[in-house]
Amino acid sequence: MGMAGEKILVVEDDELIAASLVRALTAHGYEAQRAANGADALSMFAPFDLVVLDLGLPDMDGVEVCKAIRAVDPILPIVMLTARQDEIDVVIGLDAGAVDYMTKPFGLAEFLARLRAQLRRTDSNTASSIEVGDVIVDPASRRAWHGGVEMELRAKEFDLLVLLTSEAGRAIARDRIMTEVWDEHWFGSTKTLDVHLASLRRKLGEEPGQQSRISTLRGIGYRFELP
Ligand code: CA
């Protein structure tokens, strides 16, 4: 059975396939809805927990739909359906950000099992990932995204971002940052912290002199601001 409230969007132009998938998902406890084309899918996907995406759509290529979703949401699982046996399609699909794919025709039992696996995976991801406005940090995979774009961070920048975002809205003392991110017996200068903060602010798209996401609290420390 699906977990209560888990929402699945089925993007499929074929009436019969779409109806049978939606029916099966509903029977297994999911909340399933259908989008019949790519444009509808892009306007509908936001509240869903998983997207089942047919590659061959009437208005746009499923790969393009996948990329467009990925540009906004780096975590939402997308399972592609393809009628083509071509390995190359699979590679393109996975490159575009799909997490799994199934070649038609497939059995419902396998379909449901694949979806359950992906939903479990994101359950454990979202439990540990941190989201503050348009910044998403996933400590498990050591990846972070800003506005849907993956950030390229050095190890200490990443650790610093994890600490600041995990306590967003709260002041964190410089000493605590130094001991948690650098060394538990830190007695030296905190210049290295300033350098890393400046770099992190730059990577968050901030210009010097502009209002920062990371507020400096004089004599105290820093606070990552809530959106
Ligand atoms: Ca199709």
Residues whose N, C-alpha, C, O or C-beta is under 5 A from the ligand:
A	BS01	CA	D13 D14 D54 G56 L57
